[in-house]
Amino acid sequence: MSGHEFQSHFEVSGDVDHTDKSTNLTEENVQEMRYILDRYPQPRSAIMPMLHYVQSVDGRISPAGVKVTAELVGVSEAQVNGVATFYTMYKRRPAGKQHVGVCVTSLCAIMGGDYILDACEKHLGIKAGETTPDGSVSLEAVECNAACDFAPVMMVNWEFMDNMTPDTAVELIDKLRADEPVQSTRGATITSWKEAERVLAGFSDGRADEGPTAGHASLTGLNIAAEKGWSAPDPANLPAPEPKQEEQK
């Protein structure tokens, strides 16, 4: 690792691609977007789940999706565009059937995240931020997946794949492209990126309790406390704080 320098993988993806006017949105989809809107007391709060819904239908943030969202919420298209281009979970270009993210922030990088990303790029023949020509996989370099205790980590459609290596990453990609069953390390069986986006929009797929939600590393402290009989203080019966001593002049 001598001489290795950490690289930032943040890239400016630009605005929504307004040259591609295609959309799969139907009146039935618009009705479901109205259902999302009705769940929020403040209409603007519905923008983010509605954009996830647009992605579940169009595979990206489409101009038509931006327009419908703006009309339903009662804001300008520019305001919706502002949200869509601020968060990296919203894609300006079509994502793949399976969306793979590789964490490359400090701890994951130290544990091999950069090598995993490099292996994925070479195996898929694309760079981070691109989608394979057959549309099967899109690849992203993620700045922290918030799972440092399982580094290096990847995500498939926002589901965790823990303690990865370049070899297991390539094996995972091959299974995804062959439509073989893939189980998240701490979550549900992998379906597709569009289906995951529909869940993020607020529609249950019945998989919320499928698979473990925590792993051994995250539970270590809890397990030690149970073995030793430790417990947190009763907040209703905390000891009185010691009186402060006056400073001597």
WOWO-V247679 format. One record per residue. N is the residue number from 1. RES is the residue in one small letter. OMEGA is omega in whole degrees, 0 to 359 (NA if undefined). BURIAL is I if it has 16 or more other C-alpha atoms within 10 Angstrom, else O. Layout:
N/RES/OMEGA/BURIAL + N/RES/OMEGA/BURIAL
This chain:
1/m/182/O + 2/s/179/O + 3/g/181/O + 4/h/178/O + 5/e/177/O + 6/f/180/O + 7/q/173/O + 8/s/180/O + 9/h/176/O + 10/f/178/O + 11/e/177/O + 12/v/184/O + 13/s/179/O + 14/g/183/O + 15/d/172/O + 16/v/181/I + 17/d/182/O + 18/h/176/O + 19/t/179/O + 20/d/184/O + 21/k/184/O + 22/s/178/O + 23/t/175/I + 24/n/182/O + 25/l/177/O + 26/t/177/O + 27/e/177/O + 28/e/176/O + 29/n/179/O + 30/v/177/I + 31/q/178/O + 32/e/176/O + 33/m/175/I + 34/r/177/I + 35/y/177/O + 36/i/182/I + 37/l/184/I + 38/d/182/O + 39/r/186/O + 40/y/178/O + 41/p/177/O + 42/q/185/O + 43/p/182/O + 44/r/180/I + 45/s/182/O + 46/a/185/I + 47/i/185/I + 48/m/177/I + 49/p/178/I + 50/m/177/I + 51/l/174/I + 52/h/179/I + 53/y/178/I + 54/v/179/I + 55/q/180/I + 56/s/181/I + 57/v/186/I + 58/d/180/I + 59/g/181/I + 60/r/172/I + 61/i/182/I + 62/s/175/I + 63/p/179/I + 64/a/178/I + 65/g/177/I + 66/v/183/I + 67/k/181/I + 68/v/179/I + 69/t/180/I + 70/a/182/I + 71/e/182/O + 72/l/183/I + 73/v/181/I + 74/g/177/O + 75/v/179/O + 76/s/176/O + 77/e/179/I + 78/a/179/O + 79/q/177/O + 80/v/176/I + 81/n/179/I + 82/g/177/O + 83/v/184/O + 84/a/182/I + 85/t/179/I + 86/f/186/O + 87/y/184/O + 88/t/178/I + 89/m/178/O + 90/y/188/I + 91/k/180/I + 92/r/179/I + 93/r/182/I + 94/p/175/I + 95/a/180/I + 96/g/175/I + 97/k/174/I + 98/q/181/I + 99/h/184/I + 100/v/177/I + 101/g/180/I + 102/v/180/I + 103/c/182/I + 104/v/177/I + 105/t/196/I + 106/s/186/I + 107/l/178/I + 108/c/178/I + 109/a/178/I + 110/i/182/I + 111/m/175/I + 112/g/182/I + 113/g/180/I + 114/d/179/I + 115/y/177/O + 116/i/179/I + 117/l/179/I + 118/d/179/I + 119/a/179/I + 120/c/180/I + 121/e/182/I + 122/k/182/O + 123/h/181/O + 124/l/182/I + 125/g/178/O + 126/i/175/I + 127/k/175/I + 128/a/183/I + 129/g/181/I + 130/e/179/I + 131/t/179/I + 132/t/182/I + 133/p/180/O + 134/d/177/O + 135/g/184/O + 136/s/185/I + 137/v/168/I + 138/s/187/I + 139/l/182/I + 140/e/170/I + 141/a/186/I + 142/v/176/I + 143/e/176/I + 144/c/175/I + 145/n/178/I + 146/a/178/O + 147/a/186/I + 148/c/181/I + 149/d/178/O + 150/f/183/I + 151/a/357/I + 152/p/185/I + 153/v/172/I + 154/m/172/I + 155/m/172/I + 156/v/182/I + 157/n/177/I + 158/w/174/I + 159/e/186/I + 160/f/168/I + 161/m/191/I + 162/d/173/I + 163/n/185/I + 164/m/173/I + 165/t/176/I + 166/p/181/I + 167/d/180/O + 168/t/177/O + 169/a/178/I + 170/v/178/I + 171/e/178/O + 172/l/181/I + 173/i/179/I + 174/d/178/O + 175/k/180/O + 176/l/182/I + 177/r/179/O + 178/a/182/O + 179/d/175/O + 180/e/180/O + 181/p/177/O + 182/v/180/I + 183/q/175/I + 184/s/178/I + 185/t/180/I + 186/r/181/I + 187/g/188/I + 188/a/171/I + 189/t/182/O + 190/i/177/I + 191/t/175/I + 192/s/181/I + 193/w/180/I + 194/k/179/I + 195/e/177/I + 196/a/178/I + 197/e/177/I + 198/r/177/I + 199/v/179/I + 200/l/176/I + 201/a/176/I + 202/g/180/O + 203/f/184/O + 204/s/174/O + 205/d/178/O + 206/g/184/O + 207/r/185/O + 208/a/183/O + 209/d/181/O + 210/e/178/O + 211/g/179/O + 212/p/179/O + 213/t/178/O + 214/a/180/O + 215/g/185/O + 216/h/183/O + 217/a/181/O + 218/s/185/O + 219/l/184/O + 220/t/181/O + 221/g/179/O + 222/l/180/O + 223/n/178/O + 224/i/179/O + 225/a/180/O + 226/a/179/O + 227/e/184/O + 228/k/179/O + 229/g/179/O + 230/w/175/O + 231/s/179/O + 232/a/178/O + 233/p/176/O + 234/d/183/O + 235/p/179/O + 236/a/184/O + 237/n/181/O + 238/l/178/O + 239/p/179/O + 240/a/179/O + 241/p/179/O + 242/e/180/O + 243/p/179/O + 244/k/176/O + 245/q/179/O + 246/e/179/O + 247/e/177/O + 248/q/179/O + 249/k/NA/O
